[in-house]
Amino acid sequence: MSSAILPTDLGFFSTLASAGSLSAAARELGITTPAVSKHLALMESRAGVLLVNRSTRRMSLTPEGELYLEHARRILGEIDGMEELLGVSRATPRGLLRVNATLGFGRSHVAPLISRFVRKHPAVEVQLQLSVNPPAPSEDLFDVCVRFGAPPDSRVVARHIASNRRLLCAAPAYLAARGMPKVPNDLARHNCIGIRQGEEAYGVWRLSSGRGRHARTEAVKTRGNLATNDGEIAVNWALDGHGILMRAEWDINRYLRNGRLVQVLPQYFTPDADIYAVYPQRHQLAARVRTFVDFLALSFTQQAASGKA
């Protein structure tokens, strides 16, 4: 009696779902698109259910396909874990590592570190995907997500990689023309560059003074004629002298050091944006994940110590 599900189907279907289309999956697997279509058709025939809704431009998983994917990835993860426990791949990190990071930070900081990582560990195949917002941990689309702030989810491991403050800044030319704010409410009279990211209230900046019992937070409703969902664009607008920006210090430190940007209201504290590497608990034993996260932590520590952040 033939099996409805073959072991090779699991990895194939996980790759297909991540790729998002038959042609993209073909490129990932190194085969032709008709070969991918044929493999999928055979899987559906054996299982007796439709796993994928196909169209000319894109594909989507059916409810049965979503269930298949959930179990396939769990089983693949358990196989990886068993290999680690048996010491099969403990010595040398190898295999596919799916990494997610935010657009600007991923491009400027994570991508260069991945380049160094794969030179050191050539048996690891890294796929980096950049997105505006971090995916929900429950989606299980990535092995490691580099994100700002720890997720409130006990199902994942969140390792602190680096401290990261949000700072207010502006170009010297802008401050010379419009004046330096002295207190948070002064920001309401300035052109403030908006960034629409995450679930934070857009256009509301929170600044705190004092510590402990004496801490006091003010919420300032800002306004301005420029807004974007891309942090790198916002930084460039600030460099061009268009207004005041709130941005993580890892993105603007080099401009503060060379004087192209000046910190605004440095006596006030803004919300932290510490950097975390987030990964599913079941990947704790995977050598490729453990080694990559250790590499990130060491690299960010070295950069912070050398002032290159």
Secondary structure as UniProt FT lines:
FT   HELIX           7..19
FT   HELIX           22..29
FT   HELIX           33..47
FT   STRAND          52..54
FT   STRAND          59..61
FT   HELIX           63..86
FT   STRAND          95..102
FT   HELIX           103..105
FT   HELIX           106..110
FT   HELIX           111..120
FT   TURN            122..123
FT   STRAND          124..131
FT   HELIX           137..139
FT   STRAND          144..148
FT   TURN            154..155
FT   STRAND          156..162
FT   STRAND          165..170
FT   HELIX           172..178
FT   HELIX           184..189
FT   STRAND          194..195
FT   TURN            198..199
FT   TURN            202..203
FT   STRAND          204..209
FT   HELIX           212..214
FT   STRAND          216..221
FT   STRAND          227..228
FT   HELIX           231..239
FT   TURN            240..241
FT   STRAND          244..248
FT   HELIX           249..258
FT   STRAND          262..264
FT   TURN            266..267
FT   STRAND          275..280
FT   HELIX           281..283
FT   TURN            284..285
FT   HELIX           287..306
//
